[in-house]
Amino acid sequence: MAVALAKCMDLMTTSAVREILKVTERPEIISLAGGLPAPELFPVEEMKNVTIEVLEEAGGQALQYSTTEGFTPLRRQIAARMNRKFKTDFACENILITSGSQQALDFSGKLFLNEGDVVLCESPTYLTAISAFRVYKPTFVEVPTDDEGMIPDELEKVLASTANVKFIYVIPDFQNPTGRTWTWQRRRQFVEIINKYEIPVLEDNPYGELRFEGEILPSIKSLDTRGLVIALGTFSKTFCPGLRIGWIAADIKFIEKYIMIKQCADLHTSSMSQRQISKYMELYDFEQHIQQIIAVYRQRRDAMLDAMEQHFPSDIQYTRPQGGLFTWVELPPSINAIQLLTISLRHKVAFVPGESFFPNRHVPNTLRLNYSNMPEERIYEGIKRLAAAIRCYKAD
């Protein structure tokens, strides 16, 4: 008798990034693929001290079941930091701790989506958000996007002509995959439009604090007067991804629903991890830690941009991000990035083809590059190898 699996399994695919990362475990491969933080910046020695402190002060509670909402001191710390950094107005009660921001994306699909509902997103957008939502069988509509963000006139056209839009998913700061950041004017126009149509928004902000130049822009949530914006955050890019601590920040009406969903999923997120991060912020300067990350990533971004300027052909375009982890490359239309990846791996360099970042469109001549995980000399060498692979592709 054949084992019958749920139909939703047909909608699940392996992550393109994770599959590429398996290849990049070979030491001779220079990986410009995954969105991995630099492991040498993890505060290993400090975390040893933090762990001892947590276990000595509250070992029984840290290793016990906990509340679904999360560790109250950490929720207060998150709310205070968001209010200070992104001009929001959150209290502890507005914060739900999740097992990484990926869990927040999955919970949002559970909260909002029925089969056939519509999700609006930037074009391109984060590929694993597409995967998280796709299980719930929505229709994706890509809203045209330029260097300043989602184009307001195009968004209004879509909303005026599309029924059953359940939410809009956006990454306004150093977007994955493009590295672009929405301007202040675009943020204001966007909120005016969502208020008009009363459409919920998922504002995903894993990278907003990692700004290399200029001032941090107020979040879309800071402009929200109707409680429509749900803000998603994580410590994965500013601290330690292995701890798997993210959060949802929203009006109570949403948080109450998310709590019920989480109780059905995993009861609560790691008590130990939550207490470790909270204790770290008590004992050490978290802002200084972020500044150290910024300094390193700024140098690595500069190294990548310099190398592309030197070695890429003039018919290749790429973004110049002001922060975050990624730059986005547009190749000539004649180059297929998936085919290029095969050649690049022979040259011992890896990237992520861009096609997976489009839920509907077929855009084969794009790719994403990461600069956070490799030192500058490896980035220079990786771009030289990629340029050589492009030359080989054109010569075939």
N, C-alpha and C positions, 0 to 999 in steps of 0.2 A: 504494500500500500504506500502510495506516494505521500510524502509530508507536504501539507499545504501551508504556505506562509501567507502573511497578510499582504493584501494588494499594495499597501503603501511601500513595501520593500521594493517593488518595481520602480519606484520613484527615487530610491536612494542610490547614489553612486559614490565611489571612493573619491576622496579629495584629490584633485589634480596636484595640489601643492604637496600633500603628504606622499603621494606616489613618487614625485620628483625627488623629495627629500631622501627617500630610500636609496636612490642612486647616488646622491651627494654625500652619503656617509663614507664613500671611498675617499681616502685622504688626498688623492691626486686631483680630485674635482674641486674647482673653485665655485662655490655656490653663491649665486646672486639671486636665488630663488625664494626661499621661505622668508616669512616676516619674523625671523628670530632675533630677539635682543642679543646684545653682546654678553656672553656668559662671564667674561672677566670683570664686568661691572656689577655682578651680583654681590651683595654684601655678605659674603660667606662667614667671615669671622664675627661680624656683628650679629648674624643670625644664630650662631652658636650661643652667644651670650644671651640673646633674646629667648631662645628656647629653654635655656636653664632657668631664666627668670620666670617664665610662664609656668614651668613645671613646679618650681619651688613655691610660687605664690598661689597657684590655682590648678595644680596638676589634675586633681579629681574632676573639676569642671571642664578643663581643656580636653580631657580624654573621654568625656561623657556626651550623651545626646544633648542637644541644645535647642533653642527656639528656632522656629522656621524663619522668622524675620532676620535673625542674625545677632551677633554680639553687639550689645547696645553701645558701648564706648566706641567701637569701630564705626558704627553707623553715624554717631555724632561727629566723629572725625571726618568722615566722608562728606557729610552735609556741610560742615564748616569749610572744608577745602573747596568744594564746588561753589559755595556762595562767594568765597574770596576770589577764586580764580575766574569763574565764568559768570559772575553777577546773578546767580540764581537766588532763590529764597526757600531753601529746603530746611526742614527739621529732621530729627532722627526718625520720626514716624513716616517720613516720605521715602525712606531707604529700605530696600530689600536686598540682602546679600544673596548672590547667586554663585554657582560653581563656574566661574568664568563668564564673560559676556556672551559666549556662544550659547550657554543655557538660557540667558535672557532672550536671545533671538528665538530659540525654540519655544519658550513659554509665550512669546508674543504671537507666534503662529497659532498656538493652542487657544490663546485668548480671543483672537480676532477672526480667524479664517475658517470659512466653510468652503467646500468645493465650489469652484467657479467664482469666488470673490476676487477682487482686483487689488493688487499691490502695485503702487507706483514707486519707482526708484530712479536714481541717477543712471546715466548711460556713459561708461560702464559703472558697475557697482561691485561690492564685496562678494566674492564667489561663494563663500561659506554661508552668508546670509541667504543667498539664492537657494542653496541646498537645504537650509533649515526650514525655509518657508515652503519649498516645493512639495514637501511631504503632505501638506494640507491641501494640495491641488488648487492653488489659486491661478489666476491669469496675471502675468507680469506685464506691465506697461512701462517701457523705458522713456523717461522724459528727457528731451534733448538738453545737454549740459555743455557749458563752455568753461573757459578758464576762471570765470567768476562764480560758477555754481550752476544750479538748476535755473534754466531760463524762464523767467516769470510768465511771459506771454504764452510760451509753450505749455507750461504747467496749467495755466488757466484754460487753454484750449482743451487739454485732456480732461480736466475736471468737469468742464461744461458739456462734454460729449460722451463721458464714460459713466455708466451706471455701476453701482455696487462697489465703489472704491472703499476699502476698509481702513487702509493706512498708507502713509508715505514713509519709505525708509531712506534716510539720508546720512551721509558722513561729511559734515561741513568743514572739518578741520583736517588737512593733510590726508585727503581721502585715499583709502585703499580701493583701487590700485593706482590712481593717477598722481597722488601727492598734492592735488589742487586744494585750495582753501576758498570757501565762499567769502565774498566781500560783505562788509557791514550793510551796504545798500541791498544786496540780494537777500540777506537774512530778514531785513525789515519787509521787503516786498513779499517774501515767502510767507511770513506770518500773517500779513494782511490777507493773502489768498486763502490760507487754511482756515482763518477765522470766518471768512465769507462762506466757505463750503462746509465748515465744521468737520474737518477731516483730522483724525489722530495722526501723530507723527512719531516715528521712532528716530531719535537723534543719537546716533552711535558715535562715541567720542573716545576711542582708545588712545589717540595720539595728541590731543589738543595741548597738553602741557609741554610737548617736545617741540617747542618753537625755537628756531635758530636765529631769527631776526625779527625785529618789530615787537609789537605788544600782542598778548593774547587777546583775541576778539571775544566779546560776550557771546554766550551760547544762544542758540535759537530758543532754548527754554527760558532764557532771561527775558525774552520779548513776549512770552506766552501769557496772555491775560485770561484765557478761557480754560486752562487746564488740559489742553489738547496734546501737549508735547511730553513724551516719555523719554527720559534721558538714560542712556546706557553707558556704563563706565567699567573700567577694569584696572587692576594693578599689574596686568601681564606685561605691559610695555613700559611702565614706569618703575617697576620693582622686580618681581620674580614670577614668571608665568607658571612655574611648577606648583605654586601654592594654590592656583585655580580660584582666585577670589575676584569676582566682578560684582556689579550691583545694578539694580533698577532704581531710578529716582523719578518719582511721579506723584501726582495728586493721590490722596488716600483712596478715592473711588477706584483707581486702577490697582494700587498696591494691595488692597484687600482681595482682589481677584487673583493677582499674581501669587499671593500667599497660598490660596487654596490650590492653585496649580502646582506649586512647589511641594506642598504637603503630599500630593499624589505622586510626585516624581522621586524625591530623595529625602524628604522630611526636613533636612537642613544641610547647609554647607559645612565643611570641616571646621569644627570648633577650634581645633589646634591652629590651623592656618589663620583664622580670623584673629585669634589672640596674639599670634606671632606678629602680624602686621601692626596691630594696635600697639603692642608693646614696643615695637621698633620705633614707631612715631613718638612714643613717650620718651624713649632713651636717646634717640639720635635725631639728627637734623635731616628730615625727609626732603626738604627743599634743596639742601646742598647736594643730596644724592641725585636728585633730578638734574641739577645744574651740571654735575659730572657727566651724566648721560648726554645731555645736550652738547657739551663741549666735544665729546668724542664723536657723536653722530654728525655734528656740523662739519668736522674735519673729513669724515668719511663721505658725506654728501659732496663736499667740495672736490674730493679726490675723484669721485665718480663723474661729476660734471666735467672736470678738467680732462679726464681720460677720454670721455666721449667727444669732447671738443677736438682733441688731438687725433683720435683714431677712427671715429665714425665717418662714413661718407656724408657728403653735404646734403643728400636727399633723405636723410633720416632726421626726424623731429623727436624731441623729448621734452618733458616738463622739467621745470626748475623749482622744486618744492622749497618752501620756507621752513619746513620742519617735517617731522614724521619719519617714516622708514623707507619710502618708495619713490621711484621715478617711473614714468610711463613712456614707452617708446612706440612711435608710429613708423613702421617700415614702409618702403615703397609698396604699392599695391601688388607688385609681382612677387613679393616674398611672403611665403606662408610660414608663420612662426613655429608651428608644430613641426614642419619639415626642417626648419632651421635648427630646432632644438636637437634633433638627431645628429646633425653635423656638429653642433656646438659641443655635445657630449664627447664626440671624437676629439675635439680640441680641449676637452677637460674643463668646460665651463658650463654652468646651468643657469637657466632663468625660467620664469613661468610664462607660457604663451597666454596672450590676452583674451582669447576667444571665450574662456570659461567665465569671464567677468561680465558677459552680456547674456542675460536670460533668454533673449529672443533673437537678436541680430547675429549674423554671421560676419565677424570681423577678424579675418585670419592674419592680418598684417600688423598685429600689435603684440606687445609683451611688457611684462612688469619686471623691474629690477629692484633688488633690495641692497641697501648699503650699510645697514646697521650691524651686520653680523661678521663682516670681514675687515681686517686691518687694511690701511690705505694701500700698502704695497700689493696685497692680494687683489684689491679692487682694481688697481691699475693693470695688473697682469690679466685679470679676468676680462676687463673691457678690451684689452689688446687681443685676447683669444677670441672673444665674441666678434670683434671686427674682422679677424681672419676668417672666421666661420662664415660671416656675411659675404666676404669676397669669394669664398669657395662656392657658396650657394649661387651667386651671380654668374660664376664661371661655368657651372654645370649646364 
